[in-house]
Amino acid sequence: MDQSLQQTAPDAGVLSMPSQLASRWSRLGATLLEECAIFFPIAIIGGLVSVTSSVEFENIGDNGIFLGVGFISFILFFVVNLMLMSRRGQSLGKHWLNIQVIDTVSGKKVSFGRYFWLREVVGRNIIAAIPFLGLLYVLIDSLFIFRKDRKTIHDLIGGTSVIVLQQEKLRKGFIDFTPLE
C-alpha cells in the first residue's frame, strides 16, 4: 500500500503496519451499527407485539415472544460476531465498514483468542461490569481513541490496532466469512 497511508505511533511497539489506521469515526460507526444490529430486531418485534395486543404487556405470552426474539437476536449476533472474529479479525460493525483488528506487533490479523478473550472479554466487558468503576472505565476507554495512535484501553490490553482493509481484502457481500490472513 502507498507509504503515505502508513501511520504508526513510535511509542506503540509497532514493527510495521500494512495499512492506514481506521478513523475514530469509522470505529464509532462500527460500534453504533453493532448496537443497531442487536436492538433493531428486538424493537421491531416488541413494537409488533405491543400493537397487536395492548399498549401494555398483559399476559406472559406477549412477554415470552418479546424475550424469545431478544434471546434469538442476541445468540445470532453473538455467533456471527464469533465467526467474523475468528475468520476475518472483525466484528459485524467493523465488517460492514471494512475495518479490521490486527496484532500491533506483527501487523497481521489478530488471533481469535487475543481478540475475543483479551480485547473483548477482559478489555471491554469484565472491567466494564465492575459496579460504579465500570461506567468510569467505559468513558475513559472511549476517550483513549483520541490518542495519536488511536488505541483504546481494550486495544492496549489486547495488543491490537484497528486498520482500514486493503482493497483486495474488502468483503464480497453483506456478510462474508471468507478468512483473511
N, C-alpha and C positions, 0 to 999 in steps of 0.2 A: 504494500500500500504506500501511497505517497508519504514521504518523510515529513511533510508539513502537517500531516494529520497525527503524527505520533506525539502523544502527550504523556509524559511521565513526571512523577514528582521525585526529585533527587533523594528525598528522605524516606521514600516508601520501600526501598529494597527491591526495586523492580529491575530485572535483568534487561528485558526489552518487551515492550507491549506492541503487539502486531497491529493495533488499530487505535482509533480515536476513543477516548473516554466518552461514555454516554453523558448526555447533558443532564443537569439537575431536573429540568422539566420533563425529559423522557422518563426518568426514574420515578418522578412523582406521577406522571401519566400512567405508567405501568401499575403502580400501586392502586390508583383510582380505578383503573379498568378491572383489576382483580376484585376490588370491593364490589363493583357493579356486577361482575360475573357471578358472584356468590349471592348477593342480595336481590338482584333483579328478579330471578325466578320465584323467590320466596315472596316478594312484594306482589308480583302478578297473581300468583295462586292465592295469596292471602286476600287480595282485593276481590278476586272472583268468588272466593268462599264467603266473604262478608257481604257481597252484593247479592249472592244467591240465597243466603239465609236471612240474617237480620243484621242490623248495624252492630250488634254485639254478638260475640260467640255464646250462644245459649246452650249448646249441647256439646258433649265430648266428641262427637263425630266431626264437627267442624274444626275443633282444635286438633284432633288427630290427623286430619288431612293436612292442615297447615304445618304441623310438626313433622309429618311424614315427608312432605315436599321439601321442607327445610333440611331435614336429615339427608335425603337423597341428593339434593343440590350440593350440600357440603361434601358428601362422600365422592360424588362425581368430580367436583372441583379439586378435591384432595388427590384423587387418583390421577387426573390429567396433569396436575402440577408435579406429582412424583415422577410420572413418565417423562415429562419435559425436563425436569431437573436432571434425571439420570441420563437421558439420551442427548440433550442439547445444552445443558447448563443454563436453562431458562425457566422462569415461572411463566404462567399463562400471559400475564400483562407484558412481561419482557418479550415473550414470543411474538405477541401482536405488534409490538413496537420495534422489533428486530434489534434488540439489545441482548447481551449475554454476560453471564457471570464467568469470570476466568480466575485462575490461580495467579496471584500477583507476581510471584517469583518466576514461574515458567512461562506465563503468557498463554497457557493452553486452557481448554475447558476444565473447570474445577471438578474434582471428583465428587460423586454423589454424596459420600459420607461427609466430606467437608462442607458441601453446600447445605445439605439437609440438617445434619446434626450440629455442626459448629455455628454456621451462619444463621440458620433459621431457628432451630430449637433453642440453642443456648443464647446466641446473639440477639435474638428478637423476642422469643416467646417466654422462656423461663425467667429472664431478668425482668421483662415487662409485667409478669404476673405477680411480682412482689408487691404486697399492699403498700400504698402510698408512694413508695420509691419507684414503682413501676411506671406510673404516669410521668414522673420527672425524667426517668430513663428514656421513655419513648420520645419525649420532647428533645432531650439532649442528643439522642441518637439521630433524630431527624435533622437537627441543626448542624450536625457534623458534615452534612452534604456541602456546606459552604466552605469547607477546607479547599485548599488549592488542588489536592489530589482527588477531591470529590468522594472521599471514603467516609462512610458512616461507621459507627461503633461496631455494628454487626459485620461490616466488611473487614474491619481491623481484627475482630475475633476470628473470622473465617479465613483471613489471609487472602481476600478476594478483591477484585476490581470489576466494574461493570463497563463494558465497551459496546460500541456500535458494531454490528456484524458486517463483515466484508460482503461485497455484492454476491459472490459465489456461494455464500452460506445463508442467504436470506431464505425465509420459509417459502414453501411452494404452494401453500394453501392456507385456509383459515386456521387449521391446526395441522402441523407437520411434525411427525415423530421420527423423521429421518435423523439418525445420530450425527452429531457434529464431533469433530476431533479437536 
